[in-house]
């Protein structure tokens, strides 16, 4: 992660020497320079609190007589229930990746109450939560542990799931590891099931590595999110949460939206716009049709039985 001081230095150089010369001088890619521009635009506004989140959970331990497809297990087979081993989180564009892991004794006891209370305070701040399979896995797990630990639910936030966003397209795999390699040429840290078993036994070295693994996932998540977000149809309009003074991209908060033509619905016509920074598309809210023109437009979606 490049420091704020370095980003300011690069952007100041760009103001004097232009885009392409800046890339050559600092030996950075055009994509990196565009990222620094988006960061600058994001911080110029009243910033919504966008939190990227990942958790690692312990497996359920139990006893059983055999394995196979037709094995029937119930709650009576459970000897130790699952819990959250660690979590990691980072505010969008932040230099810091936060995280907490259970201690050796907490892992042995299956006690995640301490780290869940710390996580609660972060979720309470967030306007937007982002995760890979966050809707199907992370949040249900987190809320369950809040309930078990008698922690009240945090104030609701908008949830963005990068797994669902990826599934709307046709990637060969929607796993974070695959998408991370695609975007950054760097995947997740390598792990084996033995790591989880050692964590359950309270092995401190394994717990430390698990937290490192989780934090690396949060860094990867941010890059995958930035890659996917111009194409996210359900992306929240961040401009509603920010103090904007001009036409602003609701996805990345860059100003100077460019009008690129008309957008048609079944019975109306609007101006359409493209963000010059992230490339996301948007449409205006005011119709381009006059009242007389609107009267002459029929809805062609009448259902014929």
C-alpha positions as CSV (number, residue, x, y, z in Angstrom):
1,X,0.0,0.0,0.0
2,X,1.4,3.4,-1.1
3,X,1.5,6.0,1.7
4,X,-0.7,9.2,1.5
5,X,2.5,11.3,1.3
6,X,3.7,9.3,-1.8
7,X,0.2,9.6,-3.4
8,X,0.2,13.4,-2.9
9,X,3.7,13.6,-4.5
10,X,2.6,11.6,-7.5
11,X,-0.6,13.6,-8.1
12,X,1.3,16.9,-7.7
13,X,3.8,15.7,-10.3
14,X,0.9,14.8,-12.6
15,X,-0.6,18.3,-12.4
16,X,2.6,19.7,-13.8
17,X,3.7,17.0,-16.3
18,X,0.6,15.1,-17.4
19,X,-0.7,11.6,-17.1
20,X,1.7,9.6,-19.3
21,X,4.9,11.3,-18.2
22,X,3.9,10.7,-14.5
23,X,3.5,7.0,-15.2
24,X,6.9,6.9,-16.8
25,X,8.6,9.0,-14.2
26,X,7.4,7.0,-11.2
27,X,7.4,3.6,-13.1
28,X,3.7,2.9,-12.3
29,X,0.9,1.6,-14.4
30,X,-1.9,3.8,-15.8
31,X,-4.3,1.7,-13.6
32,X,-2.3,2.6,-10.5
33,X,-2.3,6.3,-11.3
34,X,-6.1,6.2,-11.9
35,X,-6.5,4.5,-8.5
36,X,-4.6,7.4,-6.9
37,X,-6.9,9.9,-8.6
38,X,-9.9,8.0,-7.4
39,X,-8.5,8.1,-3.9
40,X,-8.0,11.8,-4.1
41,X,-11.6,12.4,-5.3
42,X,-12.9,10.1,-2.6
43,X,-11.1,12.0,0.2
44,X,-12.2,15.4,-1.2
45,X,-15.8,14.7,-0.2
46,X,-17.6,13.9,3.0
47,X,-16.7,10.2,3.0
48,X,-19.1,7.4,3.6
49,X,-17.7,4.7,5.8
50,X,-17.0,1.7,3.6
51,X,-15.7,-1.3,5.5
52,X,-14.1,-4.4,3.8
53,X,-14.5,-7.5,6.0
54,X,-13.4,-11.1,6.3
55,X,-13.7,-13.7,9.0
56,X,-12.2,-17.2,9.7
57,X,-14.3,-19.7,11.6
58,X,-13.5,-22.9,13.5
59,X,-15.0,-26.1,12.3
60,X,-17.5,-28.0,14.4
61,X,-15.9,-30.9,16.3
62,X,-17.9,-34.0,17.0
63,X,-17.9,-37.8,17.5
64,X,-19.3,-40.4,15.0
65,X,-19.0,-44.1,14.3
66,X,-18.4,-44.1,10.6
67,X,-18.0,-41.9,7.5
68,X,-19.8,-42.0,4.1
69,X,-22.7,-40.5,2.2
70,X,-25.5,-41.9,4.4
71,X,-24.1,-41.0,7.8
72,X,-26.7,-39.3,9.8
73,X,-25.4,-36.7,12.3
74,X,-27.4,-34.5,14.8
75,X,-26.6,-31.9,17.3
76,X,-26.0,-34.7,19.8
77,X,-22.8,-35.6,17.9
78,X,-21.3,-32.1,18.5
79,X,-18.6,-32.0,21.2
80,X,-17.4,-28.5,20.5
81,X,-19.3,-25.9,18.4
82,X,-17.8,-23.6,15.9
83,X,-16.7,-20.0,16.7
84,X,-14.9,-17.2,15.0
85,X,-11.1,-17.6,15.2
86,X,-10.3,-14.2,13.8
87,X,-11.5,-11.3,11.7
88,X,-9.9,-8.6,9.6
89,X,-11.3,-5.4,8.3
90,X,-10.1,-2.2,6.5
91,X,-11.7,1.0,5.6
92,X,-11.7,1.6,1.9
93,X,-8.4,3.1,0.7
94,X,-7.0,3.0,4.3
95,X,-3.3,2.1,4.8
96,X,-4.2,0.1,7.9
97,X,-5.7,-3.4,8.0
98,X,-7.3,-4.1,11.4
99,X,-7.8,-7.5,12.9
100,X,-8.3,-9.5,16.1
101,X,-7.7,-13.1,16.9
102,X,-8.6,-15.2,19.8
103,X,-5.9,-16.0,22.3
104,X,-4.5,-19.5,22.8
105,X,-6.8,-20.1,25.8
106,X,-9.8,-18.5,24.1
107,X,-9.3,-20.9,21.1
108,X,-9.2,-23.9,23.5
109,X,-12.4,-22.7,25.2
110,X,-14.1,-21.7,21.9
111,X,-14.6,-18.2,23.4
112,X,-14.8,-15.4,20.8
113,X,-16.7,-12.8,22.9
114,X,-13.8,-10.4,23.3
115,X,-13.0,-10.2,19.6
116,X,-16.7,-10.0,18.7
117,X,-17.2,-6.9,20.9
118,X,-14.4,-5.2,19.1
119,X,-15.8,-6.1,15.7
120,X,-19.2,-4.8,16.8
121,X,-17.8,-1.3,17.3
122,X,-16.5,-1.3,13.7
123,X,-19.8,-2.6,12.2
124,X,-21.6,0.1,14.1
125,X,-19.6,2.8,12.3
126,X,-19.9,1.4,8.8
127,X,-22.3,2.8,6.2
128,X,-21.4,0.0,3.7
129,X,-20.1,-3.5,4.3
130,X,-18.2,-5.4,1.6
131,X,-17.2,-9.0,1.6
132,X,-16.8,-12.1,-0.6
133,X,-19.8,-14.2,0.2
134,X,-20.6,-11.8,3.0
135,X,-24.3,-12.2,2.6
136,X,-24.3,-16.0,2.5
137,X,-21.5,-16.7,5.1
138,X,-19.8,-13.8,7.0
139,X,-22.8,-11.9,8.2
140,X,-25.0,-14.9,9.2
141,X,-22.0,-16.2,11.2
142,X,-21.2,-12.9,12.8
143,X,-24.8,-12.2,13.8
144,X,-25.1,-15.7,15.2
145,X,-22.0,-15.2,17.4
146,X,-23.4,-11.8,18.5
147,X,-26.6,-13.5,19.7
148,X,-24.7,-16.3,21.5
149,X,-22.4,-13.8,23.2
150,X,-25.4,-11.6,24.1
151,X,-24.2,-8.7,22.0
152,X,-26.9,-6.4,20.5
153,X,-27.1,-6.3,16.7
154,X,-25.3,-3.3,15.1
155,X,-27.0,-0.5,13.2
156,X,-27.9,-1.8,9.7
157,X,-25.5,-1.0,6.9
158,X,-25.7,-1.5,3.1
159,X,-24.2,-4.9,2.2
160,X,-22.2,-5.5,-1.0
161,X,-21.3,-9.0,-1.9
162,X,-18.4,-9.3,-4.3
163,X,-19.2,-13.0,-4.8
164,X,-22.7,-12.2,-6.1
165,X,-21.2,-9.4,-8.2
166,X,-18.8,-11.9,-9.8
167,X,-21.5,-14.5,-10.4
168,X,-23.4,-11.9,-12.5
169,X,-20.6,-12.3,-15.1
170,X,-18.9,-15.3,-16.6
171,X,-15.5,-15.7,-14.9
172,X,-14.0,-19.2,-15.0
173,X,-14.1,-19.2,-11.2
174,X,-15.8,-16.8,-8.7
175,X,-13.4,-17.7,-5.8
176,X,-11.6,-14.8,-4.3
177,X,-8.3,-16.6,-4.9
178,X,-8.9,-16.8,-8.6
179,X,-10.2,-13.3,-8.9
180,X,-7.3,-12.0,-6.9
181,X,-4.8,-13.6,-9.3
182,X,-6.7,-12.2,-12.2
183,X,-6.6,-8.7,-10.9
184,X,-3.3,-8.5,-9.0
185,X,-1.5,-11.6,-10.1
186,X,-1.4,-12.5,-6.4
187,X,-3.7,-15.0,-4.7
188,X,-4.5,-16.0,-1.1
189,X,-1.9,-17.3,1.3
190,X,-1.6,-21.0,1.2
191,X,-3.3,-23.0,4.0
192,X,-4.1,-26.6,4.9
193,X,-6.8,-28.1,7.1
194,X,-4.0,-28.9,9.7
195,X,-3.8,-25.1,10.4
196,X,-7.4,-25.1,11.7
197,X,-6.7,-28.1,13.8
198,X,-3.7,-26.5,15.4
199,X,-5.7,-23.3,16.0
200,X,-8.3,-25.3,17.9
201,X,-5.5,-26.7,20.1
202,X,-4.4,-23.1,20.9
203,X,-1.1,-23.2,19.0
204,X,0.0,-19.6,19.0
205,X,2.1,-19.7,15.9
206,X,-0.9,-21.1,14.0
207,X,-3.2,-18.5,15.4
208,X,-0.8,-15.7,14.3
209,X,-0.6,-17.2,10.8
210,X,-4.4,-17.4,10.6
211,X,-4.8,-13.7,11.4
212,X,-2.1,-12.9,8.7
213,X,-4.0,-15.1,6.3
214,X,-7.3,-13.3,7.1
215,X,-5.7,-9.8,6.7
216,X,-4.3,-10.8,3.3
217,X,-7.8,-11.7,2.3
218,X,-9.0,-8.2,3.2
219,X,-6.3,-6.6,1.1
220,X,-7.2,-8.9,-1.8
221,X,-10.9,-8.2,-1.3
222,X,-10.3,-4.5,-1.8
223,X,-8.6,-5.0,-5.1
224,X,-11.3,-7.3,-6.4
225,X,-14.0,-4.9,-5.2
226,X,-12.4,-2.0,-7.1
227,X,-12.1,-4.2,-10.2
228,X,-15.8,-5.2,-10.1
229,X,-17.5,-2.1,-8.8
230,X,-18.1,-0.2,-12.1
231,X,-20.1,-3.3,-13.2
232,X,-22.1,-3.7,-10.0
233,X,-25.8,-3.1,-10.8
234,X,-26.7,-3.0,-7.1
235,X,-23.9,-0.7,-6.0
236,X,-25.2,1.9,-3.6
237,X,-25.2,5.6,-4.6
238,X,-22.3,6.9,-2.5
239,X,-23.1,10.4,-3.6
240,X,-26.2,10.3,-1.4
241,X,-23.9,9.8,1.6
242,X,-21.4,12.5,0.6
243,X,-21.4,16.3,0.5
244,X,-21.2,16.7,-3.3
245,X,-21.3,20.0,-5.1
246,X,-21.6,18.9,-8.7
247,X,-22.5,15.9,-10.9
248,X,-20.6,13.1,-9.1
249,X,-20.1,9.4,-9.8
250,X,-22.2,7.5,-7.2
251,X,-19.8,4.6,-7.4
252,X,-16.4,6.1,-6.9
253,X,-17.3,9.7,-6.0
254,X,-15.3,11.2,-8.8
255,X,-16.7,14.6,-10.2
256,X,-17.1,15.6,-13.8
257,X,-19.5,13.0,-15.1
258,X,-19.5,13.0,-18.9
259,X,-22.8,12.9,-20.8
260,X,-22.6,10.1,-23.4
261,X,-26.0,10.0,-24.9
262,X,-29.6,9.0,-24.2
263,X,-31.0,6.2,-22.0
264,X,-34.4,4.7,-22.8
265,X,-36.9,3.0,-20.6
266,X,-40.2,1.6,-21.8
267,X,-41.9,5.0,-21.7
268,X,-39.2,7.6,-21.1
269,X,-35.9,9.0,-22.2
270,X,-33.1,10.3,-20.0
271,X,-29.5,11.6,-20.3
272,X,-26.8,8.9,-19.6
273,X,-23.4,9.6,-18.1
274,X,-20.0,7.9,-17.8
275,X,-17.6,8.4,-14.9
276,X,-14.2,9.6,-16.4
277,X,-12.4,7.8,-13.5
278,X,-13.9,4.4,-12.9
279,X,-16.0,4.1,-16.1
280,X,-19.3,3.4,-14.3
281,X,-22.5,4.5,-16.0
282,X,-25.4,6.4,-14.7
283,X,-28.5,8.1,-16.0
284,X,-30.1,11.5,-15.2
285,X,-33.4,11.7,-13.2
286,X,-35.1,14.3,-15.3
287,X,-37.0,13.2,-18.4
288,X,-36.0,14.6,-21.7
289,X,-39.5,14.3,-23.0
290,X,-41.9,17.3,-22.9
291,X,-45.4,16.8,-21.5
292,X,-46.9,16.7,-25.0
293,X,-44.3,14.1,-26.1
294,X,-45.0,12.0,-23.0
295,X,-48.7,11.9,-23.8
296,X,-48.0,10.4,-27.2
297,X,-45.8,7.5,-25.8
298,X,-47.6,4.3,-25.1
299,X,-46.5,1.5,-22.8
300,X,-45.8,-1.5,-25.1
301,X,-45.5,-4.0,-22.3
302,X,-49.3,-4.8,-22.2
303,X,-49.6,-8.5,-21.5
304,X,-51.7,-10.5,-24.0
305,X,-53.3,-13.7,-22.6
